[in-house]
Structures are given as C-alpha cells and as structure tokens.
Amino acid sequence: MENFSDLKFHKFMDGIAASVTYGEYELSVVQHSSSYGGNGGLYEIAVFKGHEMLEMPGITEDGDTVKGWLTEDAVTGIMKKMIAIGGP
C-alpha cells in the first residue's frame, strides 16, 4: 500500500484507525479526539516493530515515536518512505 486511499480504516475509540505492514514494521494511522490533529480532521502516525513503538528517522522527529497534524497527502508521503525502508 502506497497511497492514503489504499488504507482500510476501522472504528477506533471515537474515530478511525488503519495499519499497514512494511517488512518488519507496521505503520499505524489514526484520527480521534485524543490524536494530534484529530479534532481538526488531521491524522497521527506511529511506527511499530513487534509491539514496540519506534523513533523512525525520516518519519518521526528525534525523541518522538508519533507524528501528528498530518494531511492525507502527508500520510501518503510517509507510506512511500515506509516502502523504501521496509519494502512493499
């Protein structure tokens, strides 16, 4: 999956969530009242390896495991980076 439109969302908390596996990594995309930007219609992502959230250079900022306030286009950009890191 390489585009936001490919994501299959399900109900999560009071919003939505989707996840995609790229090799040994999983990208989580959420939007709900507690997510960064969720109340404004924006998305938050996190990268997991197993059950552990990771800092991911080029995806999240140093010292942070999540990135918020993302548009659909920004999520697509991250998905393309994840393909380059972990494979399709």
Secondary structure, 3 states (H helix, E strand, C coil): CCCHHHCCCEEECCEEEEEEEECCEEEEEEECCCCCCHHHCCEEEEEEECCEEECCCCCCCCCCCEEEEECHHHHHHHHHHHHHHHCC
